[in-house]
Amino acid sequence: MSLLTTPELAAPQGTRTAPPVDGRRSRRKTTWTAVAFVAPLVIYLVLFYAYPLVQNVVMSLHRFDRFSFVNGGAPFVGFDIYAEVVAQSRFWVVVRQTVIFTTASIVLQYAIGLALAAFFHRSRFRLSATLRGLYLIPWLLPVIVSGTTWQWMMSPDTGVLNAFLGIFGADPVWWLNADNALLSVTIANIWLGVPFNLVILYSGLQNIPADLYEAAALDGAGPWQSFWRITVPLLRPVTLIALLLGLVYTLKVVDIIWIMTSGTGSSQTLATWSYGMAFGKGTSAVIRYSEASAVGTILLLAALVFGFVYIAVQRKQED
């Protein structure tokens, strides 16, 4: 009888043999490799996202001035800063302008992007890919170039927009004055956001099977019926993503507004108001760190609310 099969040397039933040393080393090596890949991302998120957000909330709960901002010792005031900001009549005016700017931008960006995406999806001509690529130029250009270009185009004296209106005998429009500033920056922001919606929605349309449209045509469905009964329902997940990302981006837009109007007049939004208070620019000549942090926190909460709404809608669709 072999020594390996003797009762004295055989392992008792129900007991587990220790895993090989090489197997433990391999799993340990895999774990450390995963940690090495994840660690830079975690460090980046903590340093550039988590810490600034926490610091912003902390500043909104303390009354900071120039001295305490540098040396510390700002007194804790709780939610008094929020109460003071909300109690200002200017706050609700800025909220209304922010809602108008955000809603108009998102709706028109999506509508124009969807129309262009459907056009390029249904039309297969030779220069289709080239023309679709040209529509990405607003998205690729630096914002300072886009803002300066729109500022020049809307100049009341030498702008091309007033020159075009002059062909029809219309009077020059002061696009960038206090009353028309909101309309001007909204037009520019729509122009910037259309390429993003075009790319997202065009990729979503490509994932819809062509057999569905063929079957609908055989059943006598017209283009509009196919669009509302096939395209819109199947494009809903992509639509939610495009609208949510567009909303978050539009809420925090500062650059294009500041370049064109410095956030003055009707173009002032919560983001530009907060920026002006933090750095003492534009209509805010006095630096107010705590008020700026409070407005920034309000913007953050608004974005979180819409994010949770998106998650709830997505779960409902999955169910």
Summary of the structure (lengths in Angstrom):
residues: 319
radius of gyration: 28.6
end to end distance: 63.4
largest distance: 112.3
contacts: 881
relative contact order: 0.11
helix: 73%
strand: 1%
